Amino acid sequence: MKLFTLKTNFHGYKKGTEFYLIAESEFIGVKDFVLRTTDLTGRVSISEDELRKNFLFVKDLTTKIY
């Protein structure tokens, strides 16, 4: 799971709000992303351009087990 934070205010969420990337999908070259707030109360579905413009990647939360 990846963690993102908002660079600017976006769809009623304030700058700095943290989101988990829940799902990615691609259909005929168009990518869509679903993000949820870290408290899981909010949800946004956005395009790749909106992700790049408004969100900043923080870190990958997946753990590697050997």
N, C-alpha and C positions, 0 to 999 in steps of 0.2 A: 504494500500500500504506500502511496506517495502523499506527502504533506505539502500543501501550497498555502500561501498567504496572499491577501489582496494588496496590490500596489496602490489602488485608488478606490474610492467609494464605488460600489457596483450593485445595482438592483436592490437597493435598500440595505446592503451590508456595508459596514464601515471599513476603512483602510486598516489593515493589520489582522482582520478576521482570518482565522485558520480554517482550511478545508482539507478533507481527505478526498483523494481521487478514487471514486467507487467503481466507475466503469468507463471504458473507451470503446467506441464502435466506429467502423468505417464502411461506407456504402458508396461505391463508384467514386472513390477519391475524396469524399467529404467525411472528415472526422468529427465526431461528437463526443463530448465528455460530460460525465455526471459527477458532480462534487457535492459532498455533504459537509456541513459545519462540524467541528470537532465534538460538539455536544449533541450531534445528530438531529437537531431540530429543524435545520434549514437545508434546502436542496436546490441546486441550480443545474440546468442542462445547457451547455454552451458549445460553441464552435471552436475549432483550433485557433482561429484568429483572436477570438475573445480571450481564450486561455493565455495566449502569448502577450496580449496587450494589457490585461488586467491582473494577472496572477504571477507570483514569483515562486519557483520551486524551492522548497526548504530542505527536505531530505526524504530519502527512501526508508520507510519504516520496516521493510521486510527483513527478517533475520535469516542468516544462513546457518543451517544445522549440519554439522559434519559427522 
